[in-house]
Amino acid sequence: MFVLLLAALIFLFAGSTFLQSSLNPREHPVWFIFYWFVCGWVTLTAMLLALFDVLVIRAQARKAAKALRGELSATEKSDSPRSTTDE
């Protein structure tokens, strides 16, 4: 994901500075559209990977919380007071 963000930043910087004359929309409309489409695609891919990462982390946290709740309830059941008198 870091590589994609870095690539998107490089695309943005290059398109706004030294490639600006080559990407003039009046002279080269196809190159202009293609270049900025690729830049947008790389940015969107990085955003979707970030969203996927958040969803995976939330699922892992939910799984860990469920396991911890199960462990805690098992501990409470084993520690519960029982009648030990023999009458």
N, C-alpha and C positions, 0 to 999 in steps of 0.2 A: 504494500500500500504506500509506503514511503517513497518507493521508486516511482510509482504512478504520480504522486503529488509533485515530486521533483521534476518529472517529465512535463507535467502540465505547466509548472512554473517556467520551465525553460522554453516551452512552446509559446507561452504568453509573452515572455521577455523578448524572445527572438522575433516574434511576429510584430511586436510593437516597436522594435528598434531597427536592427540591421536588415531584416527581411521585409521591412515596410514597403520599400520600393518594388520589390518582386511580387508583393501581395496586394498591389494597388487594384482595388475592385473595378476600376474603369478600364484598366489595361489588360488584366488577367483575372476575369471574374471566376473562371473555373478553379484556378489555383487558390484564389481567395476563399471560396466556399469550401473547397476540399481541406485546406489547411485549418480553418477555424472549426470545421466539422470534426476533424481529428482531435484538435485541442479540446473541444467540448466533450467528445467521446471519452478521452482519457480522464478528464475531470469527473464526468458522470460515473465512470468505472471506479474511480477512487472513492467517490461518495457512496456507491452501492457496497463496496467492500467494507467501508467503515460501518455502514448500517448492519451488514451481515455480522461483523465483529461484535457489535453491541448486542445483537440478538443471541449470538452464541454465548457471550459472557452472561447475559441474563438467564439463559437456560441452564448454564452451569451453576450459577448462584442459586437458582430455584432447586436444582437437584441436590446441591450441598445442604441447603436449608431443610429439605425433606429428609435427607439422611440424618441430619443432626436432630431433627424432631423425633425421628424413629429411635435413634440412640438414646435420647433423653427420656422418652416414654418407656423404653425397655429398662433403663436404669431406675426410673421411678417405681416400676412394677416390682423389681427385685428388691428394692429398699423399703417396700411398704410393710408396715407392722403386721405380724401374724400372731395368731393366738398360739402360744407355746405352752400353755398350761395343760396338764393331763388330769382332767377331772373325771 
